[in-house]
Amino acid sequence: MSEDAKHCGKIEEFKRAVLNANSEWVTLPVSKIPVLLCRPPIFAALRMGAQGTELQKRVTDSAPESLQQEDIDAFTEWVCDTLATVFVEPRFSSSPGPDEIGLRELLLEDMQFIFRWLRGEVVPGANGASEDLGTFRGGQGAATLPLASGKAQPVQAK
């Protein structure tokens, strides 16, 4: 057996490989602060997204009088765990130390942007800027695209 065949990958090697393959510098749109973020591998991201969707639904679909503190706590914990997974530099923590950020240091719009980036709705653009796939550049709409028919019309079921 060769020396390479005897080597078993270490946890740190797997983490470093993901970090190297999936990290990118992103400038947050409101605060204008550059951060290094890392997208988790697709199956981990799908699992995280499914958990978050279920928790968010419990919080947002509840009437205020029936809202459970446990649901709010679980959703907040999920948000913090997700941000801790995504942030490489600076580090994120639910109870930040001196060299970490927490929920209090993030503007709501920047946090929403991070979750859109995580879902792949925002991609790196030129000169460190990000391109938002949720909107067309320059107010471009379907009516202005070549061969476009204009605004979408409902289709009747047959």
Secondary structure, DSSP 8 states (H G I E B T S, - for coil): --HHHH----HHHHHHHHHHHHEEEEE-TTT--EEEEE---HHHHHHHHHHHHHHHHHHHSS-GGG--HHHHHHHHHHHHHHHHHHEEESEE-SS--TTEE-GGGS-HHHHHHHHHHHTTSEEE-GGG-EEETTS-GGG--GGGSTT--SS-------
